Amino acid sequence: MNSLFILASLIEPGIGLIFWTAVTFILLLVLLGKYAWKPILSAIKTREDGITKALASAESALNDMRELKSNNERILNEARNERDNLIKEARDAKDAIINEAKSKAQKDADRIIASAREQITNEKNAAVTELKNQVATLSIEIAEKILRSELSSDEKQKALVSNLMKDVNLN
């Protein structure tokens, strides 16, 4: 029973206990408010400011990273465009050099062919002239031999002169 009485007294507190509990609680609140809450609230406020600054810094870093990524993409696109332009210019230069070389080679070939044709024509004319000279010489020699054999006797000479005189018309 005794233990029931103690338990009953805990379940039904007295006015004195409530008063001293309230005084202790108020004193505890005043002491905590004066000495503990200000530093705790100050530390919490400092931590909150630090977190806010860290979030702002992270947001700023994220924006900077996005801007850097955008700049990198732009620079990469510019580099690709410049590379494409350089390749196009190189191809154009290559084509121009090839076309110029072809043109020059064609001109040289045409000049060589014209020179060869001219040389062939000159050699042909020289050969024809030489052949004409040889034919003329041979013709004269043959005519001379024929005339000598035909005109070896006096009678043949007189007959030839009289035939020639008949052919000539003296008008």
TAFENPE-V836859 format. One record per pair of residues at least 12 apart in sequence whose ideal C-beta (glycine too) atoms are under 10 Angstrom apart, sorted by the first residue. I is the first residue (numbers start at 1). J is the second residue. If there is no record, write none. Layout:
BEGIN
<<I:J> <I:J>>
END
This chain:
BEGIN
<<147:160>>
END
